[in-house]
Each structure stands twice: as structure tokens, then as C-alpha cells.
């Protein structure tokens, strides 16, 4: 660190001491404890910036849906970490004159997307000059207009991705970021099981979690399938009895939660996951006996512990019988499909009417209600519809290019993974998770979700690390040619 940093730390210690004494005197011990934790984290981030990056990733993943971490005003954990990381990055740039982290293709493409979204949002005020914010119509009283929140999320997560590209460079850094991704998202599984055990179910029969994006049943199914893929790859890397003992409960728990979520996309996602696992490198594939055991376990779970209404909803794929179904769950599932079809039809009309710049970021529900007179005014539930309607076809094309770039990087790192066998399971797991995420993106609006940015960050940094590892020398010309 520069000498000036040491001076700031030396001057900051008396200030922290004074705040501690004053806080205890005023009976604000909780604030004092939080201040000390913040000071300790800030100091550790100055010495090891990756600590701040992985912490920020964990908080983003926890706050994918509203949690207590988002109710602290400006002084959120990620804002404080961002300030410290920005100071550290500025020091790094001044010392090394290295700006290559800004020229990553994904960063440039996201900057282009951000520019399109800004133009689209500005243009929306011209398109709809008489549109007024709706009051008390959103879920749990939230405003229908999400422009400010979504614009903040986009730029905040792009800044986070910049920190990832700048500070995540070594193998242990990439591994730490991936492990945090897996462990934080896995919290949704025990949370859903506890809620299920206590009878806290969405609509009375669908499993839901209190942490991460698992508070939405469809996203909970997506997370569980991702966790199954990641844990399986970790297990197959070295299938010791200890790993079997740790991995098996996690896989079984995640699989049961998928069945209890009542998610149609989750049921179809099980088939997608099976295909992706069986097309992985041979050592990571499931043996026929494992597949048979999984099918038998699923049948037993459906017959014994999975709520019957959840299974009925999961297996209802027709919207034409919404009024004739006898089961309440079946009627709800058919009605949900009908509402999705209506939402997609409204989205297609928006794209047709405003193909170039769209209707503006975060305006989908307001425009549905006030301009197209949609009595349901639901979110798009489809990343393609969302990108094309709120940002225009250019925005959709930019996102397609972004994901194509990331897929190309993923394929390249899979080719390079044998250079370091310790990250082979991460490369295989990333392939499964990325393609699963692309599948679920067709059934939910996920492009601004923190998972998108963490996945891009892990894929790009792992490829960069592997490209810097010298290939192992072949023993014979024949092996080299092979």
C-alpha cells in the first residue's frame, strides 16, 4: 500500500476509539460493534482486495430478492466495500498504470447495454408524457415503476464486475469466488426445508426460501438444480467416502426442494440438468445406477412427502382448462399459464410498437396497465421479452452478443482446464450452471440478477488464469499430436 494509506489508518484509529467510547456511553453497543466489524473488513480489504470482492458477491447473492441487507439506506455493506475497493483500485492503477480490466469484452458490451438503457429511459418520457406513477398496486405495496431501482442495480453490479476483473487473478481467487457462489446460493435449500417443516409455504403448498432468490418458487427450483450440478462435479472430482457423506445430503435435499416447489420450469429443468450432466466429460457423468436411484427417489418423494398440490401444479401445462379443473392447484396452474400468455402477448405488442429503444427500463408494468390497458399488468417473466420491450431490439441483440462471448470463453476454458486439474471440476460445473441459467432465462427475467454478473466474472477470470498457465509438456510426439 502507498505510505498515505498507513497515515490514514494511523489517524483513523483514534477516531474509531472515540466513536467506541461515545457509542458505549450512549448505549449504542450494536452500532459500535458494527463499526468495528466494518473497520476490520475495510482493513482486510486494503491488504487483500479479493476478500472484499467475494464478500460483495455473497451479499449481492443474498440480496437478489429484498432482505434486511437492502434496508440500511446508503450505508449498506456493499456500498462500504465498494468505497474501499475503489480506493484500492485507484492506488493499484496509479502504481501499475494497468487498465486492462476495463477493456474486457464483457465490460465493454455491458457499457453499451447501459448506454442503450439510458437512451431508452430518456426516450420513454417523450413516448408517454402523461403516464403517472401508480399507487399501492404492486406486490406488498411496491411501486410498479422500477426504473430507479433497476438502473441502480445495473450500474452497481457492473462496478462489482469491474472489481472482479481487476482483483480476481490467481487460482485461489477464482476458487474462492466460485465457492462463495455455491455456498451462498445453497442457503436457499435448508431455508426452504425449514420453512416446509414449519408449514410456511407459498400459496399453502409450494416450497419457498427466506434467503437469496429462493423466495420465488421458480427461482428456488433453478438454484436447487444449479446446486445439484455443482455439488455433483465436486464429488466426481474425487469421490472419496468423506465427499459422498457431505455431498449426498445436499444433492438429495436440493432435489426434493425442486419437487416441492411446484415449478413447471423446475420439472423440465431436471431433464435439462440430466442431459448436461451426461454430456459432460466422462468422469463427471452419472452412472446408470445413479440415474435409476434418482428416479426411484423422486417417485418415492412425490408419493410420500411432496405436497400433492405442488405436484399437480408442476405437471399442469395447459392453460385452456383454467375454469374446468376440479383441483384448486390445477386451476391456479392453468390460470398462471393463461396470465403468462397474456403477458407475452402484451410484450410482443410493445416490441412491435417500439422496436428500437423500447418503452424504458423498469416501465413494463406501468405501460402494460396505463397504455395497453392490461388488467393483470404482470412482470414479463421472460428475459427475451424484457430485453426487447424495455430496451428495444438493439438491447436484445447486445445481450445475445454478451452471452455468446461468455459461452465462447467457457468453451475455451474447458479446453484449457487440463492445464490445472484442480479447477477441472469448476470448469465442468460452470458449463452446467451457465446453460441451465440460459434455459431459465427463457422463462424468467434474469438478466439483471446478480447471478448473471457472478457467472460472467468467474468464467472470464478462470479463462484468464488458465491462459497464463503453461501447458504440460507431452512425453512423446504422438501424444503431442493427439
Secondary structure, DSSP 8 states (H G I E B T S, - for coil): --HHHHHHHHHHHHHHHHHHHHHHHTT-HHHHHHHHHHHHHHHHHHH-HHHHHHHHHHHHHHTTS--GGG-STT--HHHHHHHHHHHHHHHHHHHH---GGG--HHHHHHHHHHHHHHHHHHHHHHHTTT-----S-SGGG--S--HHHHHHHHHHHHHHHHHHHHH--SHHHHHHHHHHHHHHHHHHHHHHHHHHHHT--BTTTB---SSGGGGSHHHHHHHHHHHHHHHHHHHHHS--HHHHHHHHHHHHHHHHHHHHTT-HHHHHHHHHHHHHHHTS-GGGS--HHHHHHHHHHHHHHHHHTS-HHHHHHHT---STTTTT-SSHHHHHHHHHHHHHHHHHHHHHHHHHHSTTTTT-TT-HHHHHHHTS--SS------HHHHHHHHH-HHHHHHHHHHHHHHHHHHHHHHHHGGGSGGGHHHHHHHHHHHHHHHHHHTTS--TTSHHHHHHHHHHHHHHHHHHTS-----SSHHHHH-
